């Protein structure tokens, strides 16, 4: 069962965990294992996209040299933002 693109992150992650557990048991027929693996790859890609989107929306709140609050992307270090 392949999840739709719009499924919530948590549902996709639960489905992925379920697939991993089934694959780790090692008792699936080859074709079913391949189908599960393919679905798992799609879910990983979907979850990764959703995490990247969330990270892009997040910002850090920092103080500049004058003590004023400024925002910076989450991946910027405080010294990078303040030296601009």
C-alpha positions, 0 to 999 in steps of 0.5 A: 500500500503506497501512501499518497503524497499528502499523508502526514509525516507521522503516518508515513513514518509509522508505515515505514517502521512497519515495512522495516519490521516486516523486511527484517523478519526475512520471511516475505516472499521475494516479490512482496519484499521487493514491493515493500522495499520500493514502498519504503524507498518512496516513504523515505523520500517523502519523509525527507522532503517533509523534513527539509520543508519544515527545516526551511520554515524554521528560523533562529532568533539571535541578538545582533551587536546592538542587542536587537533581535534578528532572524537567521536560517536554522543552519546559519551559525550565530557568528555567521549571521551577526557578522553580516 
